[in-house]
């Protein structure tokens, strides 16, 4: 009899816990889908999921939770499609490559992950690091640390002497082994196929390659093409076999052209994308992830004497000053745009500045917000999970003070963050 009583009691409390709903009353709602702002709307959340969206302010039953955001603009949790959570660039970064351990990197990454979440970004795509980012993704998913949902490339892949070859600019005996596929450095179809499979084996969700040079390395050329179309196709075909997409770092026009023809899902940066590249991107449905803030940040840092080695300072001025203007041309030409910032090149948590720069270049505020919600989710292949305020999707919800459609700068003022139904900031 006593056992039966406790069983009934346990059943009552368990049922009650699952029955509780959260009612979020929204003064203004941008759902990520419509171009129209809704007013006086209530979002109903059960567990991890949005279960209803109702007109008017609904309070629910006595046992339900009520959150009033009547004086806020509510929208889906934001998505940054290009971050590097393991690091944050400074004048000491090159030295830290030889001094920091994986444990050091992990502690830093946990701080940057939380900072990103509190800025309203409930999902990110990490575009490459040491592989600690894979462990960070697992830790966040298990609730061990606070952070956004992470889709990670693990270690990015480049050609020998390319942007992600960490031995570039150093003497040959500075490293205890020659860089190869195990380090994300590969040449030719066979090595590239192996490099992709190694990243998948280690747990990567997406493959990141570089089809041109970059800025923050010691190579002389920041925009020259580095892979053939056939090499890029080998990467894309191998990734596709495992159901993964390919993101491609590319600054120069020729490297961008080859990447699009090779079948990559997105071009990251796209600094010198020309009209031919734009037409190809539209034809193949390739996304551009512009990372304007990163370009501006490195160009600003290059003006500080001694901040960068001379070769990096030169490339920072050549590349960083061009991204915003070329983004504006690509947007007006009809290229698909997804929001991405290259966080880690600049200070984590300031991702919101990208909205301002996108709007300055001619993108309407609503389109900029969609680039960080529905378009970003489409690029990452997670539209069935997040990216909009819709029934059945994850309860990833944020709110800002003010109206971003009249002043995009208010995207800085995130005052409410919910990820998967859990409140992190209120």
QUIZI-V325062 format. One record per pair of residues at least 24 apart in sequence whose C-alpha atoms are under 6 Angstrom apart, sorted by sequence separation. I is the first residue (numbers start at 1). J is the second residue. D is the distance in whole Angstrom. If there is no record, write none. Layout:
I_J_D ; I_J_D
This chain:
21_45_6 ; 85_109_5 ; 131_155_6 ; 296_320_6 ; 396_420_5 ; 21_46_5 ; 123_148_5 ; 125_150_6 ; 128_153_5 ; 130_155_6 ; 160_185_6 ; 295_320_4 ; 395_420_5 ; 122_148_4 ; 123_149_4 ; 124_150_5 ; 125_151_5 ; 126_152_5 ; 127_153_5 ; 128_154_5 ; 129_155_5 ; 159_185_5 ; 394_420_5 ; 395_421_5 ; 85_112_6 ; 122_149_6 ; 123_150_6 ; 125_152_6 ; 128_155_5 ; 157_184_4 ; 158_185_5 ; 159_186_5 ; 128_156_5 ; 156_184_6 ; 157_185_6 ; 159_187_6 ; 223_251_5 ; 224_252_6 ; 223_252_4 ; 229_258_5 ; 233_262_5 ; 117_147_5 ; 225_255_4 ; 232_262_5 ; 117_148_5 ; 292_323_6 ; 25_57_6 ; 114_146_5 ; 292_324_5 ; 339_371_5 ; 114_147_5 ; 229_262_5 ; 328_361_5 ; 338_371_5 ; 339_372_5 ; 113_147_5 ; 328_362_6 ; 338_375_6 ; 206_244_5 ; 208_246_6 ; 210_248_5 ; 212_250_5 ; 338_376_5 ; 206_245_5 ; 207_246_5 ; 208_247_5 ; 209_248_5 ; 210_249_4 ; 211_250_6 ; 208_248_6 ; 365_405_5 ; 22_64_6 ; 78_120_6 ; 79_121_5 ; 84_126_5 ; 189_231_5 ; 21_64_5 ; 22_65_5 ; 23_66_5 ; 24_67_5 ; 25_68_5 ; 26_69_5 ; 27_70_4 ; 78_121_4 ; 81_124_6 ; 82_125_5 ; 83_126_5 ; 188_231_6 ; 212_255_5 ; 20_64_5 ; 22_66_6 ; 25_69_5 ; 26_70_5 ; 27_71_5 ; 29_73_6 ; 31_75_6 ; 77_121_6 ; 78_122_6 ; 79_123_5 ; 80_124_5 ; 81_125_5 ; 82_126_6 ; 83_127_6 ; 211_255_5 ; 25_70_6 ; 27_72_6 ; 28_73_5 ; 29_74_5 ; 30_75_5 ; 77_122_5 ; 79_124_5 ; 82_127_6 ; 189_234_6 ; 29_75_6 ; 294_342_6 ; 169_218_5 ; 287_336_5 ; 288_337_5 ; 289_338_5 ; 291_340_5 ; 154_204_5 ; 163_213_5 ; 168_218_6 ; 287_337_6 ; 289_339_6 ; 291_341_4 ; 153_204_5 ; 158_209_6 ; 162_213_6 ; 163_214_5 ; 289_340_5 ; 291_342_6 ; 294_345_6 ; 152_204_6 ; 153_205_6 ; 156_208_5 ; 157_209_5 ; 158_210_5 ; 271_323_5 ; 356_408_6 ; 152_205_5 ; 153_206_5 ; 156_209_6 ; 282_335_5 ; 151_205_6 ; 153_207_5 ; 153_208_6 ; 352_411_6 ; 352_412_6 ; 293_354_6 ; 216_312_6 ; 215_312_6 ; 215_315_5 ; 215_316_6 ; 91_307_5 ; 119_349_6 ; 116_349_5 ; 115_349_5 ; 89_344_6 ; 88_344_4 ; 89_345_5 ; 87_344_5 ; 88_345_6 ; 81_339_6 ; 82_340_5 ; 80_339_6 ; 81_340_5 ; 82_341_6 ; 83_342_5 ; 84_343_6 ; 80_340_5 ; 82_342_5 ; 83_343_5 ; 84_344_5 ; 79_372_5 ; 78_372_6 ; 79_373_6 ; 78_373_6 ; 120_417_6 ; 76_388_5 ; 76_389_6 ; 77_396_5 ; 76_396_6 ; 77_397_5 ; 76_397_5 ; 77_398_5 ; 75_397_6 ; 76_398_6 ; 75_398_6 ; 74_398_6 ; 74_399_4 ; 73_399_5 ; 72_399_6 ; 73_400_5 ; 72_400_6 ; 72_401_5 ; 32_370_5 ; 52_391_6 ; 51_391_5 ; 32_373_6 ; 50_391_5 ; 51_392_6 ; 32_374_6 ; 50_392_6 ; 49_392_6 ; 50_393_6 ; 49_393_6 ; 49_394_5 ; 50_395_5 ; 48_394_6 ; 49_395_5 ; 48_395_6 ; 32_388_5 ; 31_388_6 ; 31_389_5 ; 48_420_4 ; 48_421_4 ; 47_421_6
